[in-house]
Amino acid sequence: MSRHTSYGKSTKSGKKRNVLKRFERVDVLRKIGKWVDGRNTKVTGLPKTPSA
């Protein structure tokens, strides 16, 4: 039995996601200097980050 075409390709590694997971946003905030490990503990309501 074959897969239906609506399921898409099995390899999506080349596609860029436009939504970051929470830990990815924290990593971006660390890189730009807006997140300090000992001081920032709240992980909800994070500011928007560039997705580049």
C-alpha distance matrix in Angstrom:
0.0 3.8 6.9 9.5 12.5 14.9 14.0 15.8 16.2 15.8 19.4 22.0 25.0 26.8 26.9 30.2 30.4 33.3 33.7 35.1 34.7 38.1 38.6 37.9 40.5 43.0 42.5 43.3 46.3 47.5 47.4 49.4 51.8 51.3 50.0 52.3 50.8 53.7 54.7 51.5 49.8 48.3 44.7 44.3 45.5 45.2 46.5 44.3 43.6 42.7 39.1 39.9
3.8 0.0 3.8 6.6 9.1 11.8 11.0 12.3 12.7 12.8 16.4 18.8 21.9 23.4 23.5 26.9 27.3 30.2 30.9 32.4 32.4 35.8 36.4 35.4 38.0 40.6 40.0 40.5 43.6 45.0 44.6 46.6 49.1 48.7 47.6 50.0 48.7 51.8 52.7 49.4 47.9 46.4 42.7 42.2 43.3 42.8 43.9 41.5 40.7 39.6 35.9 36.7
6.9 3.8 0.0 3.8 6.4 8.4 7.2 9.0 9.9 10.3 14.0 16.0 19.3 20.8 20.5 23.8 23.9 26.7 27.3 28.9 28.9 32.4 33.2 32.2 34.6 37.3 36.9 37.3 40.3 41.8 41.5 43.3 45.9 45.3 44.3 46.8 45.6 48.7 49.4 46.1 44.6 43.0 39.2 38.7 39.6 39.2 40.2 37.8 37.1 36.2 32.5 33.5
9.5 6.6 3.8 0.0 3.8 5.5 6.0 8.1 10.4 11.8 15.2 16.5 20.1 21.2 20.3 23.4 23.3 25.7 26.4 28.5 28.8 32.3 33.5 32.4 34.4 37.4 37.2 37.3 40.2 42.0 41.7 43.2 45.8 45.0 44.3 47.0 46.0 49.1 49.5 46.1 44.6 42.8 39.0 38.2 38.8 38.5 39.4 36.8 36.4 35.4 31.9 33.1
12.5 9.1 6.4 3.8 0.0 3.8 5.4 5.8 8.3 10.8 13.7 14.6 18.2 18.7 17.8 20.9 21.2 23.6 24.7 27.0 27.8 31.4 32.7 31.1 33.0 36.2 35.8 35.6 38.6 40.5 39.9 41.2 44.1 43.4 43.0 45.8 45.1 48.3 48.7 45.2 44.1 42.1 38.4 37.5 37.8 37.3 37.9 35.1 34.5 33.2 29.7 30.6
14.9 11.8 8.4 5.5 3.8 0.0 3.8 5.4 9.0 11.4 14.1 14.1 17.8 18.4 16.7 19.4 19.1 21.1 22.0 24.5 25.3 28.8 30.4 29.0 30.6 33.8 33.8 33.5 36.3 38.4 38.0 39.2 41.9 41.0 40.5 43.5 42.9 46.0 46.1 42.5 41.3 39.2 35.5 34.4 34.7 34.3 34.9 32.2 31.9 30.9 27.5 28.8
14.0 11.0 7.2 6.0 5.4 3.8 0.0 3.8 6.8 8.2 11.2 11.5 15.2 16.4 15.1 17.8 17.4 19.9 20.5 22.5 22.9 26.5 27.7 26.5 28.4 31.4 31.3 31.3 34.2 36.1 35.8 37.2 39.9 39.1 38.3 41.1 40.2 43.3 43.7 40.2 38.9 37.1 33.3 32.5 33.1 32.6 33.5 31.0 30.5 29.6 26.1 27.4
15.8 12.3 9.0 8.1 5.8 5.4 3.8 0.0 3.8 6.5 8.8 8.9 12.7 13.3 12.2 15.3 15.7 18.3 19.5 21.6 22.5 26.2 27.2 25.5 27.5 30.6 30.1 29.9 33.0 34.8 34.2 35.6 38.4 37.9 37.4 40.2 39.6 42.9 43.3 39.9 38.9 37.2 33.4 32.8 33.1 32.3 32.8 30.0 29.2 27.8 24.2 25.1
16.2 12.7 9.9 10.4 8.3 9.0 6.8 3.8 0.0 3.8 5.5 6.7 10.1 11.0 10.9 14.5 15.4 18.6 20.0 21.6 22.4 26.2 26.7 24.8 27.2 30.1 29.1 29.1 32.4 33.9 33.0 34.7 37.6 37.4 36.9 39.5 38.8 42.2 42.9 39.6 38.8 37.4 33.6 33.4 33.9 32.7 33.2 30.4 29.1 27.6 23.9 24.3
15.8 12.8 10.3 11.8 10.8 11.4 8.2 6.5 3.8 0.0 3.8 6.4 9.2 11.3 11.7 15.0 15.7 19.2 20.0 21.0 21.3 25.0 25.1 23.6 26.3 28.9 27.9 28.3 31.6 32.7 32.1 34.1 36.8 36.7 35.7 38.2 37.1 40.5 41.4 38.3 37.3 36.1 32.3 32.5 33.4 32.1 33.0 30.5 29.1 27.8 24.1 24.5
19.4 16.4 14.0 15.2 13.7 14.1 11.2 8.8 5.5 3.8 0.0 3.8 5.7 7.8 9.1 12.4 13.7 17.4 18.5 19.2 19.9 23.5 23.3 21.4 24.2 26.8 25.4 25.6 29.1 30.1 29.2 31.3 34.1 34.3 33.4 35.8 35.0 38.4 39.4 36.5 35.7 34.8 31.1 31.5 32.2 30.6 31.2 28.7 26.9 25.4 21.6 21.5
22.0 18.8 16.0 16.5 14.6 14.1 11.5 8.9 6.7 6.4 3.8 0.0 3.8 5.5 5.6 8.7 10.0 13.6 15.0 15.9 17.0 20.7 20.8 18.6 21.1 23.9 22.7 22.6 26.1 27.3 26.4 28.2 31.1 31.1 30.5 33.2 32.6 36.1 36.8 33.7 33.2 32.0 28.3 28.5 29.0 27.3 27.8 25.1 23.3 21.8 18.0 18.2
25.0 21.9 19.3 20.1 18.2 17.8 15.2 12.7 10.1 9.2 5.7 3.8 0.0 3.8 5.6 7.9 9.8 13.6 15.0 15.2 16.3 19.9 19.3 16.9 19.7 22.2 20.4 20.5 24.1 25.0 23.8 25.9 28.8 29.2 28.6 31.0 30.5 34.1 35.0 32.1 31.8 31.1 27.4 28.1 28.7 26.6 26.9 24.3 22.1 20.4 16.6 16.2
26.8 23.4 20.8 21.2 18.7 18.4 16.4 13.3 11.0 11.3 7.8 5.5 3.8 0.0 3.8 6.5 9.6 12.9 15.2 15.9 17.8 21.3 21.0 18.1 20.4 23.2 21.3 20.7 24.4 25.5 23.8 25.6 28.8 29.3 29.2 31.9 31.7 35.4 36.1 33.2 33.3 32.4 28.8 29.4 29.4 27.2 27.0 24.0 21.7 19.4 15.7 14.8
26.9 23.5 20.5 20.3 17.8 16.7 15.1 12.2 10.9 11.7 9.1 5.6 5.6 3.8 0.0 3.8 6.5 9.6 12.1 13.5 15.7 19.3 19.6 16.7 18.6 21.8 20.4 19.5 22.9 24.6 23.2 24.5 27.7 27.8 27.9 30.8 30.8 34.4 34.8 31.7 31.7 30.4 26.8 26.9 26.8 24.7 24.5 21.4 19.4 17.3 13.6 13.5
30.2 26.9 23.8 23.4 20.9 19.4 17.8 15.3 14.5 15.0 12.4 8.7 7.9 6.5 3.8 0.0 3.8 6.5 9.2 10.4 13.2 16.6 17.0 13.8 15.2 18.5 17.3 16.0 19.4 21.2 19.8 20.9 24.2 24.2 24.4 27.5 27.8 31.4 31.5 28.4 28.7 27.4 23.8 24.0 23.6 21.4 20.9 17.7 15.6 13.5 9.8 9.8
30.4 27.3 23.9 23.3 21.2 19.1 17.4 15.7 15.4 15.7 13.7 10.0 9.8 9.6 6.5 3.8 0.0 3.8 5.7 7.4 10.0 13.6 14.6 11.7 12.9 16.4 15.8 14.7 17.7 19.9 19.1 20.1 23.1 22.5 22.6 25.7 25.9 29.4 29.3 26.0 26.0 24.4 20.8 20.6 20.3 18.4 18.2 15.3 13.7 12.3 8.7 10.2
33.3 30.2 26.7 25.7 23.6 21.1 19.9 18.3 18.6 19.2 17.4 13.6 13.6 12.9 9.6 6.5 3.8 0.0 3.8 6.6 10.0 13.0 14.6 11.8 11.7 15.5 15.5 13.7 16.3 19.0 18.3 18.6 21.6 20.7 21.1 24.6 25.2 28.5 28.0 24.6 24.8 22.9 19.5 18.9 18.0 16.1 15.5 12.2 11.1 9.8 6.6 9.1
33.7 30.9 27.3 26.4 24.7 22.0 20.5 19.5 20.0 20.0 18.5 15.0 15.0 15.2 12.1 9.2 5.7 3.8 0.0 3.8 6.7 9.6 11.8 9.6 9.4 13.1 13.8 12.6 14.7 17.5 17.6 18.0 20.5 19.1 19.1 22.4 22.8 25.9 25.4 21.8 21.7 19.6 16.0 15.4 14.8 13.2 13.3 10.6 10.1 10.2 7.6 10.8
35.1 32.4 28.9 28.5 27.0 24.5 22.5 21.6 21.6 21.0 19.2 15.9 15.2 15.9 13.5 10.4 7.4 6.6 3.8 0.0 3.8 6.5 8.1 5.8 6.1 9.6 10.2 9.6 11.8 14.3 14.7 15.6 17.7 16.5 16.0 19.2 19.2 22.5 22.2 18.8 18.7 17.0 13.4 13.6 13.6 11.5 12.1 10.1 9.0 9.7 7.3 10.3
34.7 32.4 28.9 28.8 27.8 25.3 22.9 22.5 22.4 21.3 19.9 17.0 16.3 17.8 15.7 13.2 10.0 10.0 6.7 3.8 0.0 3.8 5.7 5.2 6.3 8.8 10.0 10.7 12.5 14.4 15.6 16.9 18.4 17.0 15.7 18.4 17.8 20.8 20.9 17.4 16.6 15.1 11.3 11.8 12.8 11.2 12.9 11.9 11.3 12.8 10.8 13.6
38.1 35.8 32.4 32.3 31.4 28.8 26.5 26.2 26.2 25.0 23.5 20.7 19.9 21.3 19.3 16.6 13.6 13.0 9.6 6.5 3.8 0.0 3.8 5.4 5.1 6.4 8.7 10.0 10.6 12.4 14.5 15.6 16.4 14.6 12.8 15.3 14.6 17.4 17.3 13.8 12.8 11.3 7.6 8.6 10.1 8.4 10.9 11.0 10.9 13.3 12.4 15.2
38.6 36.4 33.2 33.5 32.7 30.4 27.7 27.2 26.7 25.1 23.3 20.8 19.3 21.0 19.6 17.0 14.6 14.6 11.8 8.1 5.7 3.8 0.0 3.8 5.4 5.1 6.3 8.8 9.8 10.5 12.6 14.5 15.2 14.1 11.8 13.7 12.5 15.7 16.3 13.3 12.5 12.2 8.9 11.1 12.9 10.7 12.9 13.2 12.2 14.2 13.1 15.2
37.9 35.4 32.2 32.4 31.1 29.0 26.5 25.5 24.8 23.6 21.4 18.6 16.9 18.1 16.7 13.8 11.7 11.8 9.6 5.8 5.2 5.4 3.8 0.0 3.8 5.4 5.0 6.3 8.7 9.8 10.7 12.7 14.2 13.6 12.2 14.8 14.3 17.8 18.2 15.3 15.3 14.8 11.5 13.3 14.2 11.3 12.5 11.8 9.9 11.1 9.6 11.4
40.5 38.0 34.6 34.4 33.0 30.6 28.4 27.5 27.2 26.3 24.2 21.1 19.7 20.4 18.6 15.2 12.9 11.7 9.4 6.1 6.3 5.1 5.4 3.8 0.0 3.8 5.3 5.0 6.2 8.6 9.9 10.8 12.2 10.8 10.0 13.1 13.5 16.8 16.4 13.2 13.7 12.7 9.7 11.0 11.1 7.9 8.8 8.3 6.7 9.0 8.6 11.1
43.0 40.6 37.3 37.4 36.2 33.8 31.4 30.6 30.1 28.9 26.8 23.9 22.2 23.2 21.8 18.5 16.4 15.5 13.1 9.6 8.8 6.4 5.1 5.4 3.8 0.0 3.8 5.4 5.0 6.1 8.7 10.0 10.3 9.0 7.0 9.7 9.7 13.1 13.0 10.0 10.7 10.6 8.2 10.7 11.4 8.2 9.7 10.5 9.2 11.7 11.9 13.8
42.5 40.0 36.9 37.2 35.8 33.8 31.3 30.1 29.1 27.9 25.4 22.7 20.4 21.3 20.4 17.3 15.8 15.5 13.8 10.2 10.0 8.7 6.3 5.0 5.3 3.8 0.0 3.8 5.4 5.0 6.4 8.9 9.9 10.0 8.4 10.6 10.6 14.4 14.9 12.6 13.6 14.1 11.9 14.4 15.1 11.7 12.5 12.5 10.1 11.5 11.3 12.2
43.3 40.5 37.3 37.3 35.6 33.5 31.3 29.9 29.1 28.3 25.6 22.6 20.5 20.7 19.5 16.0 14.7 13.7 12.6 9.6 10.7 10.0 8.8 6.3 5.0 5.4 3.8 0.0 3.8 5.4 5.1 6.4 8.6 8.8 8.7 11.8 12.9 16.5 16.4 13.9 15.5 15.4 13.2 15.1 14.8 11.1 10.7 10.0 7.0 8.0 8.4 9.2
46.3 43.6 40.3 40.2 38.6 36.3 34.2 33.0 32.4 31.6 29.1 26.1 24.1 24.4 22.9 19.4 17.7 16.3 14.7 11.8 12.5 10.6 9.8 8.7 6.2 5.0 5.4 3.8 0.0 3.8 5.4 5.3 6.0 5.1 5.3 8.8 10.6 13.9 13.1 10.8 12.9 12.9 11.4 13.4 12.9 9.2 8.7 9.3 7.2 9.4 11.0 12.2
47.5 45.0 41.8 42.0 40.5 38.4 36.1 34.8 33.9 32.7 30.1 27.3 25.0 25.5 24.6 21.2 19.9 19.0 17.5 14.3 14.4 12.4 10.5 9.8 8.6 6.1 5.0 5.4 3.8 0.0 3.8 5.5 5.1 6.0 4.8 6.9 8.4 11.9 12.1 10.6 12.9 13.9 12.9 15.6 15.8 12.2 12.3 13.1 10.8 12.5 13.7 14.2
47.4 44.6 41.5 41.7 39.9 38.0 35.8 34.2 33.0 32.1 29.2 26.4 23.8 23.8 23.2 19.8 19.1 18.3 17.6 14.7 15.6 14.5 12.6 10.7 9.9 8.7 6.4 5.1 5.4 3.8 0.0 3.8 5.5 7.8 8.2 10.2 12.0 15.4 15.6 14.3 16.7 17.5 16.2 18.6 18.3 14.6 13.9 13.8 10.8 11.2 12.4 11.9
49.4 46.6 43.3 43.2 41.2 39.2 37.2 35.6 34.7 34.1 31.3 28.2 25.9 25.6 24.5 20.9 20.1 18.6 18.0 15.6 16.9 15.6 14.5 12.7 10.8 10.0 8.9 6.4 5.3 5.5 3.8 0.0 3.8 5.9 8.0 10.6 13.3 16.3 15.6 14.2 17.1 17.5 16.5 18.4 17.4 13.7 12.1 12.1 9.4 10.0 12.2 12.0
51.8 49.1 45.9 45.8 44.1 41.9 39.9 38.4 37.6 36.8 34.1 31.1 28.8 28.8 27.7 24.2 23.1 21.6 20.5 17.7 18.4 16.4 15.2 14.2 12.2 10.3 9.9 8.6 6.0 5.1 5.5 3.8 0.0 3.8 5.7 7.4 10.6 13.2 12.3 11.7 14.9 15.9 15.7 17.9 17.2 13.7 12.6 13.7 11.7 13.2 15.5 15.7
51.3 48.7 45.3 45.0 43.4 41.0 39.1 37.9 37.4 36.7 34.3 31.1 29.2 29.3 27.8 24.2 22.5 20.7 19.1 16.5 17.0 14.6 14.1 13.6 10.8 9.0 10.0 8.8 5.1 6.0 7.8 5.9 3.8 0.0 3.8 6.8 10.1 12.3 10.6 9.2 12.4 12.8 12.8 14.7 13.7 10.4 9.4 11.2 10.2 12.6 15.2 16.2
50.0 47.6 44.3 44.3 43.0 40.5 38.3 37.4 36.9 35.7 33.4 30.5 28.6 29.2 27.9 24.4 22.6 21.1 19.1 16.0 15.7 12.8 11.8 12.2 10.0 7.0 8.4 8.7 5.3 4.8 8.2 8.0 5.7 3.8 0.0 3.8 6.4 9.0 8.0 6.3 9.3 10.4 10.5 13.1 13.1 10.0 10.5 12.7 11.7 14.4 16.2 17.5
52.3 50.0 46.8 47.0 45.8 43.5 41.1 40.2 39.5 38.2 35.8 33.2 31.0 31.9 30.8 27.5 25.7 24.6 22.4 19.2 18.4 15.3 13.7 14.8 13.1 9.7 10.6 11.8 8.8 6.9 10.2 10.6 7.4 6.8 3.8 0.0 3.8 5.8 5.5 5.7 8.9 11.2 12.1 15.2 15.8 13.1 14.0 16.4 15.5 18.1 19.7 20.7
50.8 48.7 45.6 46.0 45.1 42.9 40.2 39.6 38.8 37.1 35.0 32.6 30.5 31.7 30.8 27.8 25.9 25.2 22.8 19.2 17.8 14.6 12.5 14.3 13.5 9.7 10.6 12.9 10.6 8.4 12.0 13.3 10.6 10.1 6.4 3.8 0.0 3.8 5.7 5.8 7.5 10.6 11.3 14.9 16.4 14.1 15.8 18.2 17.3 19.9 21.0 22.1
53.7 51.8 48.7 49.1 48.3 46.0 43.3 42.9 42.2 40.5 38.4 36.1 34.1 35.4 34.4 31.4 29.4 28.5 25.9 22.5 20.8 17.4 15.7 17.8 16.8 13.1 14.4 16.5 13.9 11.9 15.4 16.3 13.2 12.3 9.0 5.8 3.8 0.0 3.8 6.0 7.3 10.9 12.8 16.1 17.7 16.0 17.9 20.7 20.3 23.2 24.4 25.7
54.7 52.7 49.4 49.5 48.7 46.1 43.7 43.3 42.9 41.4 39.4 36.8 35.0 36.1 34.8 31.5 29.3 28.0 25.4 22.2 20.9 17.3 16.3 18.2 16.4 13.0 14.9 16.4 13.1 12.1 15.6 15.6 12.3 10.6 8.0 5.5 5.7 3.8 0.0 3.8 6.4 9.2 11.8 14.6 15.6 14.1 15.7 18.9 19.0 22.1 23.8 25.3
51.5 49.4 46.1 46.1 45.2 42.5 40.2 39.9 39.6 38.3 36.5 33.7 32.1 33.2 31.7 28.4 26.0 24.6 21.8 18.8 17.4 13.8 13.3 15.3 13.2 10.0 12.6 13.9 10.8 10.6 14.3 14.2 11.7 9.2 6.3 5.7 5.8 6.0 3.8 0.0 3.8 5.9 8.1 10.9 11.9 10.4 12.4 15.6 16.0 19.3 20.8 22.8
49.8 47.9 44.6 44.6 44.1 41.3 38.9 38.9 38.8 37.3 35.7 33.2 31.8 33.3 31.7 28.7 26.0 24.8 21.7 18.7 16.6 12.8 12.5 15.3 13.7 10.7 13.6 15.5 12.9 12.9 16.7 17.1 14.9 12.4 9.3 8.9 7.5 7.3 6.4 3.8 0.0 3.8 6.3 9.2 11.4 10.8 13.6 16.8 17.5 20.9 21.9 24.2
48.3 46.4 43.0 42.8 42.1 39.2 37.1 37.2 37.4 36.1 34.8 32.0 31.1 32.4 30.4 27.4 24.4 22.9 19.6 17.0 15.1 11.3 12.2 14.8 12.7 10.6 14.1 15.4 12.9 13.9 17.5 17.5 15.9 12.8 10.4 11.2 10.6 10.9 9.2 5.9 3.8 0.0 3.8 5.7 7.8 8.1 11.3 14.5 15.9 19.6 20.6 23.3
44.7 42.7 39.2 39.0 38.4 35.5 33.3 33.4 33.6 32.3 31.1 28.3 27.4 28.8 26.8 23.8 20.8 19.5 16.0 13.4 11.3 7.6 8.9 11.5 9.7 8.2 11.9 13.2 11.4 12.9 16.2 16.5 15.7 12.8 10.5 12.1 11.3 12.8 11.8 8.1 6.3 3.8 0.0 3.8 6.6 6.3 10.0 12.5 13.7 17.2 17.7 20.6
44.3 42.2 38.7 38.2 37.5 34.4 32.5 32.8 33.4 32.5 31.5 28.5 28.1 29.4 26.9 24.0 20.6 18.9 15.4 13.6 11.8 8.6 11.1 13.3 11.0 10.7 14.4 15.1 13.4 15.6 18.6 18.4 17.9 14.7 13.1 15.2 14.9 16.1 14.6 10.9 9.2 5.7 3.8 0.0 3.8 5.5 9.2 11.7 13.8 17.4 17.9 21.2
45.5 43.3 39.6 38.8 37.8 34.7 33.1 33.1 33.9 33.4 32.2 29.0 28.7 29.4 26.8 23.6 20.3 18.0 14.8 13.6 12.8 10.1 12.9 14.2 11.1 11.4 15.1 14.8 12.9 15.8 18.3 17.4 17.2 13.7 13.1 15.8 16.4 17.7 15.6 11.9 11.4 7.8 6.6 3.8 0.0 3.8 6.5 9.1 11.9 15.5 16.7 20.1
45.2 42.8 39.2 38.5 37.3 34.3 32.6 32.3 32.7 32.1 30.6 27.3 26.6 27.2 24.7 21.4 18.4 16.1 13.2 11.5 11.2 8.4 10.7 11.3 7.9 8.2 11.7 11.1 9.2 12.2 14.6 13.7 13.7 10.4 10.0 13.1 14.1 16.0 14.1 10.4 10.8 8.1 6.3 5.5 3.8 0.0 3.8 6.6 8.7 12.4 13.8 16.9
46.5 43.9 40.2 39.4 37.9 34.9 33.5 32.8 33.2 33.0 31.2 27.8 26.9 27.0 24.5 20.9 18.2 15.5 13.3 12.1 12.9 10.9 12.9 12.5 8.8 9.7 12.5 10.7 8.7 12.3 13.9 12.1 12.6 9.4 10.5 14.0 15.8 17.9 15.7 12.4 13.6 11.3 10.0 9.2 6.5 3.8 0.0 3.8 6.4 10.1 12.3 15.2
44.3 41.5 37.8 36.8 35.1 32.2 31.0 30.0 30.4 30.5 28.7 25.1 24.3 24.0 21.4 17.7 15.3 12.2 10.6 10.1 11.9 11.0 13.2 11.8 8.3 10.5 12.5 10.0 9.3 13.1 13.8 12.1 13.7 11.2 12.7 16.4 18.2 20.7 18.9 15.6 16.8 14.5 12.5 11.7 9.1 6.6 3.8 0.0 3.8 7.0 9.1 12.2
43.6 40.7 37.1 36.4 34.5 31.9 30.5 29.2 29.1 29.1 26.9 23.3 22.1 21.7 19.4 15.6 13.7 11.1 10.1 9.0 11.3 10.9 12.2 9.9 6.7 9.2 10.1 7.0 7.2 10.8 10.8 9.4 11.7 10.2 11.7 15.5 17.3 20.3 19.0 16.0 17.5 15.9 13.7 13.8 11.9 8.7 6.4 3.8 0.0 3.8 6.2 8.9
42.7 39.6 36.2 35.4 33.2 30.9 29.6 27.8 27.6 27.8 25.4 21.8 20.4 19.4 17.3 13.5 12.3 9.8 10.2 9.7 12.8 13.3 14.2 11.1 9.0 11.7 11.5 8.0 9.4 12.5 11.2 10.0 13.2 12.6 14.4 18.1 19.9 23.2 22.1 19.3 20.9 19.6 17.2 17.4 15.5 12.4 10.1 7.0 3.8 0.0 3.8 5.6
39.1 35.9 32.5 31.9 29.7 27.5 26.1 24.2 23.9 24.1 21.6 18.0 16.6 15.7 13.6 9.8 8.7 6.6 7.6 7.3 10.8 12.4 13.1 9.6 8.6 11.9 11.3 8.4 11.0 13.7 12.4 12.2 15.5 15.2 16.2 19.7 21.0 24.4 23.8 20.8 21.9 20.6 17.7 17.9 16.7 13.8 12.3 9.1 6.2 3.8 0.0 3.8
39.9 36.7 33.5 33.1 30.6 28.8 27.4 25.1 24.3 24.5 21.5 18.2 16.2 14.8 13.5 9.8 10.2 9.1 10.8 10.3 13.6 15.2 15.2 11.4 11.1 13.8 12.2 9.2 12.2 14.2 11.9 12.0 15.7 16.2 17.5 20.7 22.1 25.7 25.3 22.8 24.2 23.3 20.6 21.2 20.1 16.9 15.2 12.2 8.9 5.6 3.8 0.0
